[in-house]
Amino acid sequence: MNIIFTIFLLLAAVVIANIIHLIYPKIPLSIYQIVAGILMASLPTTATDFTMHPELFMMAVIAPLMFNDGQNQSFRVLSKNVKNILSLSVGFALVAVIIIGATLHLAFPKLFTLPLAFMLAAIITPTDAVAVKSLTTNVMMPENVNTTLEVESLFNDASGIVLLDLALAAFTSGTFSLAHGIWYFSYVFFGGIIFGAILGNLLITLRMKLMSQHVDIGSIVIPINVMTPVVIYWLAEECHFSGILAVVSAGVVHSILYDRLRLTSAKVQMATKTIWTIISDALNGIVFVLLGLLIPQVIGRTSPANLLKLISLSVMLFLIMLILRYAWARWRLVNLHSPKEELNRDSWLLAFGGVHGTITLSLAFSLPIIVSGHQ
């Protein structure tokens, strides 16, 4: 019963934050939601004593969000940005983890062993386009930078998770094999894409067949569509592929075949789009409310001295990541298609636009569980 009340409070906080944002939209919606979470934490009820379960959070919250991002993404845009996707989601992710991990280890050798430093670096690698959109609601972003941030966030979540798994393997075994690491990364990364594309295509075929034989079966195909990301994520993880990439890939397949689906039933398509908008808005809101809810808990369990150290460490990591992202764009290692006179501005926008969100939150709260479970 307590979990039901917790869910009710989370949804209520999201709704209240949305209402206040409608009244005064100058402040980003995510800020209202975080404040709502902080206020929710002060309520005199045990329902706010929320414990983060990383696997459940990934499957029930992140998988649907990533699937919806994938099915709303244009395949034409993705195909035009393949080089940028590989540059930021693979190349930059690897370089950032190596540089940040090595810096952490050299600066704090007693606090961070090399594998643990790489684990923390992997956690702060993924970016979140939803967080960027929320924070830049009233800010005009150049389309080329905005597109690059969106396609990056679709795929670098999986890179962060895979690199975290590799660092964890080194942490538990005490050894690291470069050949095994490359093989594992390729297997999980590209295997997830292929696996998700195959299952996504099969589900599209099933929906097409059902809808071609019956005029209106929304009560069947819509639940199938809503359950798709959870099922695909679970199956991919069971096969040791990247569940996140699998649901993104399945979502992109739905985007590619959207025209075929649209021809079958406009009514079902409108209902599906409406339902996914509601689900996406609710889940994104819950993520920020949870962040606000957990902030007082973290502060309450941390001494002022340690809190100051953590804030200093966070600022240092932010600055390193900011400089790395700026340099990556400024040296044209990612092609922003910017005119020469606007390259510097767009590079800074790409750097500051690398805001972290749901994946980083989940991985951050899973790190103590992972480490304590392997000591």
C-alpha positions as CSV (number, residue, x, y, z in Angstrom):
1,M,0.0,0.0,0.0
2,N,2.9,2.3,0.8
3,I,4.3,2.0,-2.8
4,I,0.9,3.0,-4.2
5,F,0.8,6.1,-2.1
6,T,4.4,6.9,-3.1
7,I,3.5,6.7,-6.8
8,F,0.4,8.8,-6.2
9,L,2.6,11.5,-4.4
10,L,5.1,11.4,-7.3
11,L,2.4,11.9,-9.9
12,A,0.7,14.6,-7.8
13,A,4.1,16.5,-7.6
14,V,4.5,16.3,-11.3
15,V,1.0,17.6,-12.0
16,I,1.4,20.5,-9.5
17,A,4.8,21.4,-11.0
18,N,3.3,21.4,-14.5
19,I,0.4,23.7,-13.3
20,I,2.8,26.2,-11.8
21,H,5.0,26.1,-15.0
22,L,1.9,27.0,-17.0
23,I,1.3,30.0,-14.8
24,Y,4.9,31.2,-14.8
25,P,6.8,29.5,-17.6
26,K,10.0,31.7,-17.4
27,I,11.6,29.1,-15.0
28,P,12.4,25.7,-16.6
29,L,9.8,23.0,-15.8
30,S,12.6,20.7,-14.4
31,I,13.4,23.2,-11.7
32,Y,9.8,23.3,-10.5
33,Q,9.8,19.5,-10.5
34,I,13.0,19.3,-8.5
35,V,11.6,21.8,-6.0
36,A,8.4,19.8,-5.8
37,G,10.5,16.7,-4.9
38,I,12.4,18.6,-2.2
39,L,9.1,19.8,-0.7
40,M,7.6,16.2,-1.0
41,A,10.6,14.9,1.1
42,S,9.5,17.1,4.0
43,L,6.0,15.5,4.2
44,P,5.4,13.6,7.5
45,T,5.0,10.2,5.8
46,T,7.1,7.1,5.3
47,A,6.0,7.0,1.7
48,T,8.7,9.5,0.9
49,D,11.5,7.2,2.2
50,F,12.2,6.2,-1.4
51,T,14.9,3.7,-2.2
52,M,16.3,3.6,-5.7
53,H,16.3,0.2,-7.4
54,P,18.5,0.8,-10.4
55,E,17.4,-2.2,-12.5
56,L,13.7,-1.5,-12.0
57,F,14.3,2.2,-12.7
58,M,16.1,1.4,-15.9
59,M,13.4,-1.0,-17.1
60,A,10.3,0.8,-16.0
61,V,11.4,4.5,-16.6
62,I,14.4,4.8,-18.8
63,A,13.5,2.0,-21.4
64,P,10.1,3.6,-22.2
65,L,11.6,7.1,-22.5
66,M,14.4,5.9,-24.8
67,F,11.9,3.9,-26.9
68,N,9.7,7.0,-27.3
69,D,12.7,9.1,-28.2
70,G,13.7,6.6,-30.8
71,Q,10.2,6.3,-32.4
72,N,10.0,10.1,-32.6
73,Q,13.4,10.5,-34.2
74,S,13.6,10.9,-38.0
75,F,15.6,8.1,-39.7
76,R,16.7,10.6,-42.3
77,V,18.3,12.8,-39.6
78,L,19.9,9.7,-38.0
79,S,21.4,8.5,-41.3
80,K,22.8,12.0,-42.0
81,N,24.4,12.1,-38.5
82,V,26.0,8.6,-38.4
83,K,29.5,10.0,-38.2
84,N,28.5,12.4,-35.4
85,I,26.8,9.6,-33.5
86,L,29.9,7.4,-33.7
87,S,32.2,10.3,-32.9
88,L,30.3,11.4,-29.8
89,S,28.8,8.1,-28.6
90,V,31.8,5.9,-29.1
91,G,34.9,8.0,-29.8
92,F,34.3,10.8,-27.3
93,A,32.8,8.5,-24.7
94,L,36.0,6.4,-24.7
95,V,38.3,9.4,-24.6
96,A,36.3,11.2,-21.9
97,V,36.3,8.1,-19.6
98,I,40.1,7.6,-20.1
99,I,41.0,11.2,-19.5
100,I,38.6,11.8,-16.6
101,G,39.3,8.4,-15.0
102,A,43.1,8.9,-15.2
103,T,42.8,12.5,-13.8
104,L,40.7,11.3,-10.9
105,H,43.2,8.5,-10.1
106,L,46.2,10.8,-10.3
107,A,44.5,13.6,-8.2
108,F,43.1,11.2,-5.5
109,P,45.1,8.0,-5.7
110,K,44.0,6.8,-2.2
111,L,40.3,7.6,-2.8
112,F,40.0,6.4,-6.4
113,T,41.6,3.2,-7.7
114,L,41.9,3.3,-11.5
115,P,38.9,1.0,-12.1
116,L,36.8,3.0,-9.6
117,A,37.8,6.2,-11.3
118,F,36.8,4.8,-14.7
119,M,33.4,3.7,-13.2
120,L,32.7,7.3,-12.0
121,A,33.9,8.7,-15.4
122,A,31.5,6.3,-17.2
123,I,28.6,7.4,-15.1
124,I,29.0,11.1,-16.1
125,T,29.4,10.4,-19.8
126,P,25.8,9.9,-20.9
127,T,23.8,13.1,-21.8
128,D,20.1,13.7,-21.8
129,A,18.4,15.7,-24.5
130,V,15.2,15.8,-22.5
131,A,17.0,17.7,-19.7
132,V,18.5,20.0,-22.3
133,K,15.1,20.8,-23.7
134,S,13.7,21.4,-20.3
135,L,16.4,23.8,-19.3
136,T,16.4,25.7,-22.7
137,T,12.6,26.1,-23.0
138,N,12.8,29.8,-23.6
139,V,16.2,29.8,-25.2
140,M,16.8,29.7,-29.0
141,M,19.2,26.8,-29.8
142,P,20.8,26.6,-33.3
143,E,19.2,23.6,-35.1
144,N,22.5,22.0,-35.9
145,V,23.6,21.9,-32.3
146,N,20.2,20.8,-31.0
147,T,20.1,17.9,-33.6
148,T,23.6,16.8,-32.6
149,L,22.7,16.8,-28.9
150,E,19.6,14.8,-29.6
151,V,21.2,12.1,-31.7
152,E,24.1,11.9,-29.2
153,S,21.8,11.3,-26.3
154,L,20.1,8.4,-28.0
155,F,23.2,6.3,-28.2
156,N,25.7,7.4,-25.6
157,D,23.6,6.1,-22.7
158,A,24.5,2.6,-23.8
159,S,28.2,3.6,-24.1
160,G,28.2,4.8,-20.5
161,I,26.6,1.6,-19.3
162,V,29.0,-0.7,-21.3
163,L,32.0,1.3,-20.1
164,L,30.8,1.0,-16.5
165,D,30.5,-2.7,-16.9
166,L,34.0,-3.0,-18.3
167,A,35.4,-0.9,-15.4
168,L,33.4,-3.1,-13.0
169,A,35.0,-6.2,-14.4
170,A,38.4,-4.7,-13.9
171,F,37.4,-3.6,-10.4
172,T,36.3,-7.1,-9.4
173,S,39.0,-9.1,-11.1
174,G,41.9,-6.7,-10.7
175,T,42.9,-7.2,-14.4
176,F,41.9,-5.8,-17.7
177,S,42.2,-7.2,-21.2
178,L,42.1,-4.7,-24.0
179,A,41.1,-7.3,-26.6
180,H,38.3,-8.6,-24.4
181,G,37.2,-5.0,-23.7
182,I,37.0,-4.2,-27.4
183,W,35.1,-7.4,-28.1
184,Y,32.7,-6.9,-25.2
185,F,32.0,-3.3,-26.2
186,S,31.3,-4.3,-29.8
187,Y,29.1,-7.3,-28.8
188,V,27.0,-5.3,-26.3
189,F,26.8,-2.1,-28.4
190,F,26.2,-3.4,-31.9
191,G,24.4,-6.5,-30.7
192,G,21.9,-4.4,-28.9
193,I,21.2,-2.4,-32.1
194,I,20.7,-5.5,-34.2
195,F,18.6,-7.3,-31.6
196,G,16.3,-4.3,-31.1
197,A,15.9,-3.8,-34.8
198,I,14.9,-7.5,-35.4
199,L,12.4,-7.5,-32.5
200,G,11.1,-4.1,-33.5
201,N,10.5,-5.3,-37.1
202,L,8.8,-8.5,-35.8
203,L,6.4,-6.4,-33.6
204,I,5.7,-4.0,-36.5
205,T,4.8,-7.0,-38.7
206,L,2.5,-8.4,-36.0
207,R,0.7,-5.1,-35.6
208,M,0.4,-4.7,-39.4
209,K,-1.1,-8.2,-39.7
210,L,-3.6,-7.7,-36.8
211,M,-4.7,-4.3,-38.1
212,S,-5.1,-5.4,-41.7
213,Q,-7.5,-8.1,-40.6
214,H,-9.6,-6.1,-38.2
215,V,-10.9,-2.6,-38.5
216,D,-10.4,-1.3,-34.9
217,I,-8.3,-3.3,-32.5
218,G,-6.7,-0.4,-30.6
219,S,-7.3,-2.3,-27.3
220,I,-4.7,-4.9,-28.5
221,V,-2.1,-3.1,-30.6
222,I,-1.8,0.0,-28.2
223,P,-1.0,-2.2,-25.1
224,I,1.5,-4.1,-27.3
225,N,3.2,-0.9,-28.3
226,V,3.3,0.4,-24.7
227,M,4.8,-2.9,-23.4
228,T,7.3,-3.1,-26.2
229,P,10.2,-1.2,-24.6
230,V,10.0,-3.1,-21.3
231,V,9.9,-6.5,-23.0
232,I,12.7,-5.7,-25.4
233,Y,14.9,-4.3,-22.7
234,W,14.4,-7.4,-20.5
235,L,15.1,-9.8,-23.4
236,A,18.2,-7.9,-24.5
237,E,19.6,-7.8,-21.0
238,E,19.0,-11.6,-20.7
239,C,21.0,-12.1,-23.9
240,H,23.7,-9.7,-22.5
241,F,23.1,-7.1,-25.1
242,S,22.6,-3.4,-24.3
243,G,18.9,-3.1,-23.3
244,I,19.0,0.7,-23.8
245,L,20.3,0.4,-27.4
246,A,17.9,-2.4,-28.1
247,V,14.9,-0.2,-27.2
248,V,16.3,2.8,-29.0
249,S,16.8,0.6,-32.1
250,A,13.3,-0.8,-31.9
251,G,11.9,2.7,-31.5
252,V,13.8,3.9,-34.6
253,V,12.4,0.9,-36.6
254,H,8.9,2.1,-35.5
255,S,9.8,5.5,-36.8
256,I,11.0,4.1,-40.2
257,L,7.9,2.1,-40.6
258,Y,5.5,4.8,-39.3
259,D,4.1,5.6,-42.8
260,R,3.1,1.9,-43.2
261,L,1.4,1.9,-39.8
262,R,-0.3,5.2,-40.5
263,L,-2.1,3.8,-43.5
264,T,-3.8,1.1,-41.4
265,S,-5.7,3.1,-38.8
266,A,-5.4,6.9,-38.2
267,K,-7.5,6.5,-35.0
268,V,-5.1,4.0,-33.5
269,Q,-2.1,6.1,-34.4
270,M,-3.6,9.2,-32.9
271,A,-4.4,7.3,-29.7
272,T,-1.0,5.8,-29.5
273,K,0.7,9.2,-30.0
274,T,-1.4,10.7,-27.3
275,I,-0.8,7.9,-24.8
276,W,3.0,8.1,-25.4
277,T,3.0,11.8,-24.9
278,I,1.3,11.4,-21.5
279,I,3.6,8.5,-20.5
280,S,6.8,10.4,-21.6
281,D,5.8,13.6,-19.8
282,A,4.9,11.7,-16.6
283,L,8.1,9.6,-16.5
284,N,10.3,12.6,-17.3
285,G,8.6,14.6,-14.5
286,I,8.9,11.7,-12.1
287,V,12.7,11.5,-12.8
288,F,13.2,15.2,-11.7
289,V,10.8,14.9,-8.8
290,L,12.8,11.8,-7.6
291,L,16.0,13.9,-7.9
292,G,14.5,16.5,-5.7
293,L,13.2,13.9,-3.3
294,L,16.6,12.2,-2.9
295,I,18.6,15.4,-2.5
296,P,17.6,15.9,1.2
297,Q,18.3,12.2,1.9
298,V,21.8,12.5,0.4
299,I,22.6,15.8,2.2
300,G,21.2,14.4,5.5
301,R,23.6,11.4,5.4
302,T,26.7,13.4,4.5
303,S,28.7,15.4,6.9
304,P,29.3,19.1,6.0
305,A,33.1,18.5,5.4
306,N,32.4,15.6,3.0
307,L,29.6,17.5,1.3
308,L,32.0,20.3,0.6
309,K,34.5,17.8,-0.9
310,L,31.8,16.2,-3.0
311,I,30.7,19.6,-4.3
312,S,34.3,20.5,-5.2
313,L,34.8,17.1,-6.9
314,S,31.6,17.7,-8.9
315,V,32.7,21.1,-10.0
316,M,36.1,19.7,-11.1
317,L,34.4,16.9,-13.1
318,F,32.0,19.4,-14.7
319,L,34.8,21.7,-15.8
320,I,36.9,18.8,-17.2
321,M,33.9,17.5,-19.2
322,L,33.0,21.0,-20.4
323,I,36.6,21.6,-21.7
324,L,36.7,18.1,-23.4
325,R,33.3,18.6,-25.1
326,Y,34.3,22.1,-26.3
327,A,37.7,20.9,-27.6
328,W,36.0,17.9,-29.4
329,A,33.7,20.3,-31.3
330,R,36.3,23.1,-31.7
331,W,38.8,20.7,-33.3
332,R,36.0,19.4,-35.6
333,L,36.1,15.9,-34.3
334,V,32.3,16.2,-34.5
335,N,30.9,18.0,-37.5
336,L,28.4,20.7,-36.4
337,H,28.1,22.1,-39.9
338,S,28.8,25.5,-38.4
339,P,30.1,28.4,-40.4
340,K,33.6,29.4,-39.4
341,E,32.5,32.5,-37.6
342,E,29.9,30.6,-35.5
343,L,32.1,27.5,-34.7
344,N,33.3,28.9,-31.4
345,R,29.8,29.7,-30.2
346,D,28.4,26.4,-31.3
347,S,31.2,24.5,-29.7
348,W,30.4,26.2,-26.4
349,L,26.7,25.4,-26.8
350,L,27.5,21.7,-27.5
351,A,29.8,21.7,-24.4
352,F,27.2,23.3,-22.1
353,G,24.4,21.2,-23.7
354,G,25.9,18.0,-22.5
355,V,23.5,17.9,-19.5
356,H,23.1,14.7,-17.6
357,G,19.8,13.1,-16.8
358,T,18.0,9.8,-16.2
359,I,20.8,7.4,-17.0
360,T,23.4,9.3,-14.9
361,L,21.0,9.4,-12.0
362,S,20.3,5.7,-12.2
363,L,24.0,4.7,-12.5
364,A,25.0,7.1,-9.7
365,F,22.6,5.5,-7.3
366,S,23.6,2.0,-8.5
367,L,27.3,2.6,-7.9
368,P,27.3,2.1,-4.1
369,I,25.3,-1.1,-4.5
370,I,27.6,-2.4,-7.2
371,V,30.8,-1.6,-5.2
372,S,29.5,-3.0,-1.9
373,G,28.3,-6.1,-3.6
374,H,31.8,-6.9,-5.0
375,Q,34.0,-6.0,-2.0
